[in-house]
Amino acid sequence: MKNLKLFLPVGLFFGLIVDFCLPSMVSADSMLQIPGGTYQQTCKNVRVDGYQLRASCKRLHKGWQSTSVDLRGCQGEIENWDGKLACTGNDAQGQRLSEVPKGSYRKSCTSIIRSNGMLKAQCKTISGIWQGASVPLDRCKIFMNKNGSLECE
């Protein structure tokens, strides 16, 4: 019984040390701040979990969607693209979005790339299905997503 009485105060003491000292021993690099961006106007429950920014973001027509984006390598603004967090500095392949043509398609298409004179992406249809789409880059300067197909705006 004596050992138990000694264990409780010692355990409580070490518990307090962990509670008060451990947060100060965590490196600043591992504690990422919530980044700014226009997504904050249409997303809620925003938090950083490791290198992932997580939130519940408003969709254009169907309520809210849980989403996340990897913050590593994200150099630009973070936006809500129809319920999906997106880093507008780089696309999924690491290409700067400033290197792809302008247009409203960027709000409803992902995996946007330029390849062999073509603009290629995964674009959402009106029914919510994602499909591959492509269009020659020399066709126009500004593009749009028309029911899952890339067209001139």
C-alpha positions, 0 to 999 in steps of 0.5 A, spaced: 500 500 500 505 504 501 508 503 494 501 505 491 501 512 495 508 513 493 506 512 485 500 516 485 504 523 487 509 521 482 505 519 477 501 526 477 508 530 478 510 527 471 503 528 468 504 535 469 511 536 467 508 532 460 502 537 460 506 543 461 513 542 458 511 538 452 508 543 448 514 547 448 518 542 446 514 541 439 518 544 434 515 550 430 515 547 423 511 541 426 505 546 428 503 549 421 498 555 422 491 556 418 493 559 411 489 565 409 485 565 402 478 566 400 476 559 402 475 562 409 469 565 406 465 559 404 468 553 409 467 552 416 471 547 421 478 549 418 484 546 421 491 543 420 492 536 421 499 535 419 501 538 412 493 537 411 488 543 411 482 540 412 475 543 412 467 542 410 466 547 404 460 549 401 458 546 394 455 550 389 448 546 389 449 541 394 450 543 401 457 542 404 463 537 403 469 535 407 475 536 403 483 537 404 489 539 401 496 538 402 500 544 404 506 542 402 509 546 396 502 550 395 505 557 393 499 560 392 492 562 394 487 556 397 480 557 394 474 553 395 472 550 388 465 547 389 466 544 395 474 542 394 480 545 397 485 547 392 491 550 392 491 555 386 499 556 386 500 549 383 496 544 380 496 536 382 502 535 378 506 541 381 505 545 375 504 553 376 496 554 375 499 561 372 502 557 366 495 554 364 490 558 360 485 562 364 477 561 365 472 559 369 473 551 368 479 552 373 473 552 378 470 545 376 476 541 373 482 538 377 489 535 374 489 541 369 495 540 365 498 543 358 501 537 354 503 537 347 499 543 345 493 540 349 489 543 355 487 537 359 483 536 365 478 532 369 472 536 369 465 535 373 459 534 369 452 537 371 450 530 374 457 531 378 461 525 375 468 527 373 471 525 366 477 526 362 477 532 358 482 536 353 482 541 347 487 544 343 490 550 346 490 554 340 483 554 339 482 560 344 485 564 350 479 563 355 476 556 357 470 553 360 467 547 363 461 545 359 458 539 362 465 535 363 468 538 356 473 543 355 470 549 350 472 556 349 469 561 353 
